[in-house]
């Protein structure tokens, strides 16, 4: 039973680390750069009040 739990712990560690790496690679992919830059400008668009 202890061996099964240890194997399951290792599996989840590898699985979650793989998901993390996939998300980072997707976020840094050059094709996504323009999209993320556009999303980053959203808070500054359309607000004409300037601090009111």
MOZI-V131912 format. One record per pair of residues at least 6 apart in sequence whose C-alpha atoms are under 7 Angstrom apart, sorted by the first residue. I is the first residue (numbers start at 1). J is the second residue. D is the distance in Angstrom with one decimal. If there is no record, write none. Layout:
I_J_D ; I_J_D
//
This chain:
none
//
